[in-house]
C-alpha cells in the first residue's frame, strides 16, 4: 500500500486487509506524510512493515514496496481499497498456472453500493479475445489498486515510471510489459473493493490524467504520433484550462523524456488501439 497524508483512510483500509482470509504480509510505503500516518500505522498494526520515504515519490512508492516484499507476487492496494477474502489466493493460482501472465486485474467494486468499475466492464467485453489456453480476457491496461503482479516481471520492467508518477501511471507499465512479451489478464472472480472519497479537485485530477497521457505518448509512441497528440493538446489548451494546465505540466517534465524514451512495438500499439476502439 502506498499512502500520503491520509491517516484515517490508511488505518481503515489496513483493518480490512488485516481481516482477510487467508492473511497476507503487508508493506505500507508512506510518501513523506506529515499527518502522523507512519506512527499511527506502527501503533495500530505492529506487524505491518512500514517504509517512510523522504519525499513524495507518487506511484513509484509501489516500486519500493514491491522490492521490499520480496514475494513472487505482489498485490497493490491504495489507502482507500482492499481485497476480498480469497482474492489473493485465487490470483496466485492464476499466476501459477499461466507463467506468461504478469498482471491479474480484479473485478473492482466501487463505493458502498459495490458498483462495478466501468473499466472492468470494458475489460470483461474482451475486445482482444482471451489469452491463449485460458478463459481470461486479454487486456492492455489495469487499475493499480485492483492488480496483482508477478514480482519479477514488474521489477524487470522498471515498475512505475518517475516521469509519469501519478495518476494514470498504469498505462506506461502495461505497454512495457506487453513489449517484453507478457500478458495481462482480467479475472472476474478475483475481487477488490475500492471506496474513494469524493474529490473536491476533480478538475485538477482530470488535467493530471491528461498530463500523464501526453507523457506516455512522448515516452512510447513514434514521433509522428507524439506530434499528433501534442498538436491536439495544444489546440484544446487554447480554450480549456485543464488542457492548458496538462500541457504546461507535461512540458515541464519533457527534459526527462529523451533518456527514457523507447518506442513500443507496432503490435502492442495496435492492440491498444483495438482495445480502445
N, C-alpha and C positions, 0 to 999 in steps of 0.2 A: 504494500500500500504506500502510495506517495501522498503527502498532505502538506498544506501550508495554511497556517492561521485559521484552522477550523477545528478547534479542540473538541467542542461538543460533538460535532459530526463524526470526528475520528473515533472518539470513545464509543459512540453509538454503533458505528459500523464494526468496530472490533468486538463489541459484545455479541453481535450476530455471528461474526466469523469464529469466535471462540466457542460458540454453541454448536457449530457444525458437527455433523457426524458423517464420516469419521473425522477426527480432528486433524489439522494440518499445521506445520510450523509457520509462524507469521513473522514477516520482516516489515517494519514501518520505516520509511525514509522521510524524514522531516525536512522540508525545503526551507530551512532557515526561518522557521516560525518565530514570531515574537509575542505569542499569546500564551506561552506555557504549555504548548502541546506536548513537547518531549517529556517534561517532568510528569505531566498528567498521565501519559501512557505508561511511563515506568512505574508510577504509583499504582495505577489501576490494573495493569496487566504485566506483572513482573516477569512472566515467561516470554514476553514478546521481545524480539531483537529490534532495538531502536537505533537507527543511524541518523545523526543530525548533520546536515550539510551546512557549510559555512555561508553559502549563498543559494538563492533560488535557482535550481537547475531545470525547472519546468519538467517536462516529461522524461528528461534524462535521469531524473531521480530513480525511475524504474530500472534503468541500466545498473545503477548501484545496487538496488535491491536484488536484481536477478543474479548478479555476480556474488553477492553476499549469501544468497540462499544456497548456492552450490548444488541444487537438486536437478534431476533430469528434466523436470517440467516445472514451469513457473506460472502461477495463476495471478493475474493482476486484479487489484481491487482499488477503487478510489475511496475517498473518505465519505462517500455517500452511496456506496454499493457493497454487496456481499453475495456470497454463493449459497445456493440451496443445498440442503443435505444430500449427500451422494453425488453432487455435480462433479467434484474434482476427481473422484474415483472413476466416474464414467468417462471424463475427458482423458484421464491417464490410460484407460483401457483402449480408447480410440487411437491415441498416440502410440501405444504399444503395438497395436495390430497393424498400423499403417505407417511404416518408418519414413515415408516421404512427405508426411503431413507435418508442417511446422506450427500451424496455428489451428486451434479448435475455437470457433466462435460460438458462444452460447446463445440460447434464446433469452433475450434480455427483457425482463418485465419491469415496467416503469411506474413509479409512484404508488400510492396506496391502493389505486384501482388495479394495479398489476396489468396495465395495458401493454401489449406487445410493441416493442420499439419498432417504428416504421422501417428502420434499416434492416431489421431481421425479417420483416415481411418481404422485403425485396430480395434478400438472400434466399429465402425459402422458395421463391419462384424458380430458382436455379436457371437463370438465363444462359449460363455456360454449361449446363448439364451437370452430371455428377462426376466425382473423382473416380477414375478407373478402378474397378474392383470394390467400390464402396457405394452405399446409398446416399452419400453426403454431397450436397451441392458444392461445386467449386465456387469460391468467392475470390474477390480481388481487393478486399479491404476488410477491416474489422473495427470494432469499438473496444478500446483497450480494457475498460472495466468489465467486459464480458468475454475476455480472451484468456486462453491457456496456451502457452507457447512451449515449444521444445527448446530447452535452455541453450544447447549448443548452436542451434540454428539462429536463435535470437542474438546471442553474443557474437557469433561469427559474422553476422550481417551488420554488426556495429550498434545494435539496439536502436533506440530513438535518436533522432538527429539533433545536434545542438543548434543548428541554424533555424530549423523549423520550430523546435522547442515545444510549443503548446499554444492553442489546441490544434486539431487536425493533423497531429503528428503521425497517425497510423498509416496514412496512405504511402508515404515515402518508404517506410519499413516494408509494407506489403509489396511494393514494387521491387525492392531489393531482394526480398525472399523469393519472389517468383523468378527474378532474373537468375537466381542461383539454383533453380530447379525445384524449389519447394512448393508444396500445395498448401492452400488454406481451405479449411472445411467449415461449413455451417452444420452444427449438430444440434438438432432441435430438442433432444432430451437431456442436454446439459443446460442447466438453468441458472441464471444470475438475476439478482434484484438490484434495481437502480432507483434511488429515491432522491433525485436532485432537488435542491431548493429553487424556488422561483428567483430568477436573477433580475436585479434592477439594471444590470448593464448589458442587456440583450444586444443593443446596437454595437457596443464595443466588442462583444464576443463575435458577432457576425462579421465585423471588419477583421478581427483576428483570424477567423477561419479563411476569409478571402486572402489575407496576407500569406497564410500557410499554403494555400493552393498556388499562389504565384511562386513562392519559393520552391515548392515541389516541382513545378513546371521547369523553373530555371535549373534545378539540380538534375532532372532526369529526362526532360524532353529534348528532341533535336532543336537546333536554333530556330528553324522556321516556325515550329510550334510555339516556342517561347515568345517569338516576335508577335505571333498572332494573339496569344494570351495577354501579353503585356499591352499591345495596342488596344485590345478590347477594354482592359482595365483602365487605360489612360483616358479613353473616350468616356467611360462611365464615371470616372473621377471628376469630370467637368460638371456633372450635375448631381453627384451623390457624395455626401460627406463620408459615408462609411467606405466607399471605394477609394476616395482620396486618401483617407487615413491608412487603408490597407496598402495602397501603392507606396505611400511615403515610408511606411514601416518596412516594407519589403526592400525598398531601395536602400534603406539604412543598413540592411544586412547583406546587401548584394556583394560586398567586397569579399565575403567568405565563400561565395558560391564557386568560383573557378577551381579552387583546390579540392572541392568535394564533389564536383560535377562528374557524373557517369551516366551516359545516355542509356536508358532502359531498352532492352531488345524490342524489335518491332512486334514480335509475337506477344510479348507482355503488354505493350501499349494497345495492341489490337484486342486482347482480352478485356482490358479495362474499358475500351470504347464500346465493345459489345455488351458488357455487363451494365453499363450506364445508359445504353440506348434502349 
